Amino acid sequence: MIVSVKDILTDKDRCRIITEYLYNDAVMIYPTETVYGIGCDAFSDKAIERVAGLKQRLQDKPFIILVKDIHMLHDIVVDIPPAAELLINMFWPGPLTLIFKAKSSVNKRLTAGTDKIGIRQSPHPVVKAIFELYNHPIVSTSANITNMPPATTIYEIPTIITEHVDLIIDGGKLNNIPSTVIDITGSDVKFIREGAIKKSSIERLFYDRNKTI
């Protein structure tokens, strides 16, 4: 099934059907503020394995998940350090992925056995609309084969993926700027990837709060 962003934002019943799909182990392709993602319920072991298979993902590669808000974050992570609170207050929702210590209940496929999990809150209207009705975190991994370029339109997604998902949400052309990734599990804030949010902006934030990175 292919639906448009307009379908999601104007038809609550259509959005409700999508959430029912997700609660029943469905896998979807959907737009985010960065690139197209393959998503599923982050609590569904069956759906997570399907996503990993579609991406041809090795078990040593972790996944990112999306949360509705900081309350949902508490269900997944061991704690939220002060540095994370500062970053969340400034940059969420937005293209900033924070790596936390994951609770033991988080699927090991998502953490790749590291006991860490990358999480962000997306500002994309489709994601926000789904979360109005959905109470589980959602897997968010780029809709491509591992190590291949990410997709900015649904037509760039390999057919080996599109033919084996339950739902495709067409959000048009996306910006192809990845999220910035920061690990906040240690005593220091560690940059993993500079993306849409520049490292200098984050350094300035900590400097202004009389903190150091």
Secondary structure, DSSP 4 states (H G I P E B T S, - for coil): -EEEHHHHHH-HHHHHHHHHHHHTT--EEEE-SSSEEEE-BTT-HHHHHHHHHHHT--TTS--EEE-SSHHHHTTTBS---HHHHHHHHHH-SSSEEEEEEBPTTS-HHHHTTSSEEEEE----HHHHHHHHH--S-EE-EESSSTTSPPPSSGGGS-HHHHTT-SEEEE-------PPEEEE-SSSS-EEEE--SS-HHHHHHHHHHTT---
